């Protein structure tokens, strides 16, 4: 039998090991650990959920990696490239790349209801991946692109529709400038999307058949502005960008979404610092609470310490009793902390009751992303750090003299 654990367990069962004065302290310590762990679980779930949602929106609209002619600048009036490049097969066979699609862009002006609005028309082809937009379309649906005949369908954002008082199935003219001449195309609104990323996407972009951009620019059917690549693992984006540059050669330039939206991704990375600060504060609070509880337990059981030491128990064995007792208390706090934290995450995920201002945060509600690895690390880390911190105050046991302790009242 483990004598130290047996005694610790009896102390824990004895109304949390103490008198009317000790009980509230023990309960506060357990509550501190529970609250701290709950806050840490909620923090990691919310921060990672927020990062994933924003990152997925940025990537969903702009893809991971874009390949264009090396001579192109940041203008939408680009030098076209032939979509039948020798490196296409190599890119599709590259490990980590799961999709390749063509694109083209052209600036235009929408005129509707006596209002004008400048936009970027993004031309997409038959190979366009609609997964992101199928989730972002709030009215209507996506259009189908084929190589035989171009479609006049267009998808605009809810923001643009609101600004110009447009609705589904309306026909709108878009004016383009080509070779100093004004050209007009009429489109039918088949879908309205909303990403919540106002200045980045919703206030700027509309989607149309790439054939319109090709004809307006005087390009052939095989001419495009570039290629967009989707990858499997975002963490590998920088390495894959370098690999794509090596495959395509010096005539082409591959850039990734991180470099094109550096401010957004820097902002997302800054959220990690906030999460680390909150977790550190919660762990400090938990450690202080448990240190206080352990010291009070030791003082409360001074007589008992003297008796068992006089019976021959070593200082380390006595320390183990209180460390075991502290572990039991920490365990109770861990259980309650998990119940509170996981319950909050579950309710928020199902009901979306906590809302956000989409103008500031790009999201309508607080996102939740439960990662079991983070959850296990938080639980294990809290237990380990608290126990390591408690080793130091447990040294007080070694200073207690059996004779004085037995007489202690």
Secondary structure, DSSP 4 states (H G I P E B T S, - for coil): --HHHHHHHHHHHTTTTS-HHHHHHHHHHHHHHHHHHHHHHHHHHHHHHHHHHHHHHHHHHH-SEEEEETT--SSSS---EES--TTHHHHHHSTTEEEEEEEEEEEEEEEETTEEEEEEEEEE-TT---HHHHHHEEEE------SSS---EEEEEHHHHHHHT--TT-EEEEEEEETTEEEEEEEEEEEEE--S-IIIIITTEEEEEHHHHHHHTT--TTEESEEEEEES-GGGHHHHHHHHHHHH-TTEEEEEHHHHTHHHHHHHHHHHHHHHHHHHHHHHHHHHHHHHHHHHHHHHTHHHHHHHHHTT--HHHHHHHHHHHHHHHHHHHHHHHHHHHHHHHHHHHHH--SB--HHHHS-SB------HHHHHHHHHHHHHHHHHHHHHHGGGGGG--HHHHHH--
